């Protein structure tokens, strides 16, 4: 079972209350990821991509390849 949630850090401490489904579990894996910076960075890259000629040409090529597949009857 996987449980994912973003938490606020208070005084450099993190408190995690696990869901009831985890009550019988003896071990869990915790991965700490800096969400704010990576999210901001990814949003910047997405905004850049919307103007990138190579990216736009790739998107057009994929759209052209699949233009008729939406019209096919299965």
C-alpha positions in Angstrom: 0.0 0.0 0.0 1.2 3.5 -0.8 0.3 6.6 1.0 1.4 10.0 -0.3 0.7 13.4 1.3 2.5 16.7 1.4 3.3 17.9 5.0 4.3 21.3 6.5 7.5 21.4 8.4 7.3 23.2 11.8 10.6 24.1 13.6 12.5 21.7 11.3 10.3 18.8 12.5 7.9 16.6 10.6 5.1 14.7 12.3 3.4 12.0 10.3 0.1 10.4 11.4 -0.3 7.2 9.4 -3.8 6.0 8.1 -5.5 3.2 10.0 -4.6 0.8 7.3 -1.0 1.0 8.5 -1.7 0.0 12.0 -0.5 -3.6 11.6 2.6 -2.6 9.6 6.0 -2.9 11.3 8.0 -1.1 8.7 7.4 1.7 6.2 9.6 3.5 3.7 9.9 7.3 4.0 11.3 9.4 1.2 11.9 13.1 1.8 11.7 15.3 -1.2 11.9 19.1 -1.4 8.6 19.8 -3.0 8.5 23.5 -3.3 11.8 24.0 -5.3 11.2 21.0 -7.6 7.6 22.1 -8.3 8.6 25.7 -9.1 11.4 24.4 -11.3 9.1 22.0 -13.1 6.5 24.8 -13.7 9.2 27.0 -15.1 10.3 24.3 -17.5 6.7 23.7 -18.6 6.3 27.3 -19.3 9.5 27.4 -21.3 8.4 24.3 -23.3 5.3 26.0 -24.5 7.6 28.3 -26.6 10.4 25.8 -27.5 10.3 25.2 -31.2 11.8 21.6 -31.0 9.3 20.6 -28.3 6.4 22.1 -30.3 7.5 20.3 -33.5 7.7 17.0 -31.5 4.1 17.6 -30.2 2.9 18.3 -33.7 4.6 15.2 -35.1 2.9 13.0 -32.5 -0.5 14.7 -33.1 -0.1 14.0 -36.8 0.8 10.4 -36.2 -2.4 9.8 -34.2 -4.8 12.1 -36.0 -6.7 9.2 -37.5 -6.6 6.9 -34.5 -9.3 8.8 -32.7 -11.6 8.3 -35.6 -11.1 4.5 -35.8 -13.9 2.2 -34.5 -12.7 -0.6 -32.3 
